Amino acid sequence: MKKTDLRSLDALFRPQSVAVIGASRKRFQIGHEIVRNLVFGGFTGPVYPVNPKAKVVHSMLCFPKVSAIPGPVDLAIITVPAPLVLPAAKDCARKGVKGLVVITAGFGEIGGEGTVLQNELVALCKKHGIRMIGPNCMGILNTAVEFAMNSSFAAATPTRGGAAFLSQSGALGEAILTDARSLGIGVSMFASVGNRADVSPCDLLDYWDEDPNTEQILMYLEAFGEPERFMDAARRISPRKPILVVKSGRSAQGARAAVSHTGSLAGSEAAVDSLLNQCGVLRVDTMKDLFALASAVQTGKRPKGKRVAIVTNAGGPAILATDACIANGLEIPELSAATRKKLEKGIPPEASSVNPVDLIASADAARFDLALGATIADPNIDMVLAIFVSPIMIDAAAVAEVFAKHAAATEKPLLACLLGKSHSERASDILREKGVPNYRFPEEAAFSLANMYKLQKLRTRENKAAPQYRVRKSKARAALDTAIAEGRTMLNGLELNDLFTAYGIPLVPSRIVSTREQALRAARSLGFPMVAKVEAEDIVHKSDRGGVIVGIRNREELLDAYDRLEDIFGEECPDMSLLLQAMRSDGVETFFGAATDPQFGRMVAFGLGGVHVEVFKDVVFRLHPLTATDAREMVEGIRAKAMLEGARGKPPVSQDELVDTLLRLSRMLTDFPEIAELDINPFLAGYQGKDSCALDVRVRLEVK
């Protein structure tokens, strides 16, 4: 979005005057509550109630329509029934209003006439240069002191702070504002975008990027309207301002029919995860997780590593915290000898100076002061979790003051966990007032520490470009054109060989034969042992149907394999051919693929290969096109990475070669948009000193 366009959103979030169309005298009516929030929230400009049936609302003169208001109106909030919205919007256009927030439901979300009405409303706004939030939303707000605008019907007024919130759900918007206040998360702006008929999440990302009061961006999303634009904006913004997202819809409604493993594994949720990872955005599963993490992120602290020190006055919570840290991928390292020496000078003999540092139940503020000072200064430590179980004889407020003092004095993240209720309410208030994240349970704190580290890695992620490859594009083009000319969507063996070798992707030595005599001649050049596979366009997952015979050791076994495959498939495929391949097994079976997601476009996949692809689903996706960074992360991101590094006495495989293959595939997809699905499974990654090659490939075209 151009900066001139961004300024158009000022009419929504930085208005000098606001009209509420549908203002009501009745308490708990939406029109009444919005006027009330504007007035009691301290909006710095005039508020104009609009209702032709009322003379006064909230002790203010009420106007029959916006055009009757004597002064200028920047923003109008529309709460009237759906049939009255368009006439009200036309009146706003005549008045010169430049911002609309349409609270009313009954538009695109119901389809039919509602969609028609919404389209008319959007057309009106575009014609008159009006920016619109909604319809079907709960409103917007800006807590900046020079505006203090709460144009929503939320019951809770948020605390001023650095978090901008976007919600595609009005009901969740209410919960967001309530929980943010109770957790001490300060809000800069809030927008419930409803049907997103005009202003979109991408618009708000760009707008909040330029807002000096916004330090982090939190989003609840149900759908991406513009994935490419979102990706571009988030990639620019996330290094400066952390972006946290809850994206609903993780549960699949069923895989669409696909001819490839990639197609059956890929889905919108894999695409969402890929998109967000690639642009430095952290996705969490629940709103609870979002708030837990946002509380930590708002401190502005960036962990340099994943090494955590736990300082506690109780052993049980320390064990829980340790387990949770390890489970979330963090480390609990040994403290340096110097740190332990400092600790041992000031703690009782029965206390522990190892990590976790257990100060025992008698620990007071002074003991915590010593311990936190020593552990924070330790060069082996990147983050600190301070746990305090409140015994009746210890001043919990004084301990909280110590936590706050050390949190303020270090660039290392320090999170608190106060357990027990004795004297702890004031302690919790102190931590909230001083901006120290405080968690009810150690596991929640460990989750937040782990995700602070993950977020930091995402935000500092390099984006190294892919190298330029010398390829034989004309050879590959000819292979695809042959299939297209014959009306086929699946490439045959010769075409596959030409396509992949043109891009420098090695294939196992192979021959296609259609008679026993040809099979015997092929055996002389390929050698034994070999593999025989049925070759037919309509037979995709050959091994599932008995179409693959491995370990053929001599001429007799080759002829027997030919007869067996002919018996199984001969009637179904009168023109059946066989693909004979030299048998290779000295390496790790991996998997490469590409598929087209209906919402995001083409995706590239890498994972553990062979028959285990859909069993273990150890596959990493990224959106096409890949950067060199994307490809490296894919190879390093599978759970079975240890198999690539050399497991159970086996030598390692070349991970650089796997990265190279991914980037060559990405180049192929760029050159040929008609490739809708692609599988290389398995790709045998050769052990050190052994050749790598694709053992089975398939490609499906989709010509538009």
Summary of the structure (lengths in Angstrom):
residues: 704
radius of gyration: 31.6
end to end distance: 30.3
largest distance: 100.5
contacts: 2488
relative contact order: 0.07
helix: 41%
strand: 22%
